[in-house]
Amino acid sequence: MIQRQNRPTDRRRILTSPAVHPCENISQATLLASLIHLAATICQRGKQFVTQRKNARRAIRKVGILLMFLEEIRDCELVFSDSVFLCFSELHLAFQKILFLLEDLGREDATLWVLMKSEFVAGQFRMLIGSIATAIEILPLDSMNICGEVKEYVELVVKHGRNGEMEVDPDEELVGKQVESVLNCFDRGIEPDFDFVKRILDFVGIRTWSHCNGQIEFLEEQIELRSSGGEGEQREVSFLSSWLGVLSYCRGVIFFQTLDSNAGEEEQSETGIISEKLGCLNPEDFRCPISLELMTDPVTVSTGQTYDRSSIQKWLKSGNTTCPKTGERLQSKELVPNTSLRNVIHQFCIDRGISLPTAATQGGSNIAGTINPGSNSAAAAMRFLSRFLARRLVFGTEEEKNKAAYEVRLLSKSNIFNRGCLIQAGVILPLLNLLNSSASQENAIAALLKLSKHAGGKRAIVENDGIRSILAVLKNGSSSESKQIAAATIFYLSSVKGYRKLIGETPEAIPGLIELIRSGTHCGKKNAVVALFGLLMYQGNSQRVLRNGAVPVLIDVVLGSDKEELVADSLAVLASLAETVEGTIELVRNSGLAVAIKGLQSMRSVRGGKEHCISMLWSLCKNGGAEVVEALAGEQSVMGSLYSAATEGSSASGRGKARDLIKVLQRFCETGALGDFLDSDGPCERPQLREL
């Protein structure tokens, strides 16, 4: 349903070429062969462009003439003088830039933006054809042994290049003005005429929901690339943001009926979560060991392990000097791009129609992820769209409600302003009502998850008695995806202090989370574990968690899972439970001491998992007394692990507890007495929710 877009593999600002260096220190034959190859590639770009058709065809025709000229030079085996070599070097630069320009014009997801930049694009064509004419004009054509017909054609290229015949097509100029009028309507808070906007979109080839979605993804990418630029680029970001808002409106309103969000398994494969789809193959090959997200820029460190660049850079900037996966000390901080893996991931995503996440979705600077709409027109478009979707969620058919829920799910994925508009338009209550529909449940719960990240969304869910509806999905959801998303929603709701008690007191909450930990998918287990951790931040929930048998279930996860992040998060919950006497008793009863010792010795990273083990041991000794300390002191290998953590731990709390335990064990071995514990905080590191 969602068609794959013809996106280039490199991410760059559109209508700009990367650094193109002049030809230096190469042979005549190499330069000529490269020129012929570039010219032939350009001539193959003779596709039907949506915009700039005349200018593109003129440029391609001129390059085609020069291709004949270059092939004749090659066949005649002419020897270049220094001046000829210099001319051909300039020609080589111009050909490269023309190729980049044609690639941008051929992008199906950038047609509207290219239309809005018509004057600039025509100017680029004039400049490049002019530079070609200048390079050819100073060639000694009369002394070259080429046929008269080819010579005449080349002279025409020079003549037309000087005349600057590249102009904006009148039809494109007219539509460009119409586009500006649409922006002006939104800027004044007026909803433009539906048919008028539809005609504009049709002109630039945007005729379906998928086409419109591709344009939106393109604009998001370009905004990210420009978001950290200077004043000029910030103005362009504002303009791009305007069209991002308008196209979002068009996708949700004009193409609403063309979205089939009841496409069953095909819809899930196209719109599902990347991490879930990767689970069908071998996701560990493509996920970053730190973030467990799809790697967009994989790099290899000195230990041979591969991570996503943004994740490992954050790790190193935090002062860490070890490999997160192996715990080995890094010999250098050099990050070597893993191009082969990057290409495999990219091809894997292309084959399945998956959009590669950008750096913006992984924490980069991006206006789409801020509280600001980017422009007045974008804000107005989003408000109109939010009201439209709210009406469809209430008054639409079952199919229309599902489509509207899916659109809300997309709009609220990363944009804080969008979430606020949707919540204000009143989408929360109808989304909660859709949780009873098996056909719409997954889109509705996913939309609620995104909206629950907004303070107003949390409040609206609770005020509309949404906790019980979400817990019903957690217990009896129509799919494993719905259940794990419900657990994630509980996690976000539990970030509000007052809601932790409310959720914990709801009878279905804690048993539902524990059951998901026991029998859910990997992602479901992880979301349930961190949701449980969130609830334990209210001390009154500790007894409820213990009464429902969480300890043996979590210990089974620690002992049976090969996913280190899930194990670390489970250890964090166990460490939290160990802070109470009742929790210590339950842990000791279920071999929790042995589990903590094993985790301290076996977990590869000092960060997270090992520190949770130290925190658990600290609480077990404090609450369990001499019997626990004696058992711990009997494990000779523990002391070495504690010394290592005391010097290499990633947090002051973890290092402090390790030192305290060393002192306690040393005193116990020497005197048989426990000594006094120093005050310390709770678990060293709060586990992080796996993003959906």
Secondary structure, DSSP 4 states (H G I P E B T S, - for coil): --PPP---SS---TT-----PPP-S--HHHHHHHHHHHHHHHHTT-S--SSSHHHHHHHHHHHHHHHHHHHHHHHHTPPPPHHHHHHHHHHHHHHHHHHHHHHHHT-TTSHHHHHHTHHHHHHHHHHHHHHHHHHHHTS-GGGS---HHHHHHHHHHHHHHHHT-----HHHHHHHHHHHHHHHHHHTT-PPPHHHHHHHHHHTT--SHHHHHHHHHHHHHHHHHHTTS-HHHHHHHHHHHHHHHHHHHIIIIITGGG--TT-HHHHHHHHS-HHHHHTTS-GGGTB-TTT-SBPSSEEE-TTS-EEEHHHHHHHHHTT--B-TTT-PBPS----EE-HHHHHHHHHHHHHTTPPPPPGGGGT---GGGSSS-SSHHHHHHHHHHHHHHHHHHHHS-HHHHHHHHHHHHHHTTT-HHHHHHHHHHT-HHHHHHGGG-TTTHHHHHHHHHHHTTSHHHHHHHHHTTHHHHHHHHHHH-SSHHHHHHHHHHHHHHTTSHHHHHHHHHSTTHHHHHHHHHHHS-HHHHHHHHHHHHHHTTSTTHHHHHHHTTHHHHHHHHHHH---HHHHHHHHHHHHHHTTSHHHHHHHHHTTHHHHHHHHHHH-S-IIIIIHHHHHHHHHHHHHHTHHHHHHHHT-HHHHHHHHHHHHH-SSHHHHHHHHHHHHHHHHHHHHS---PPPP--S-SSPPPPPP-
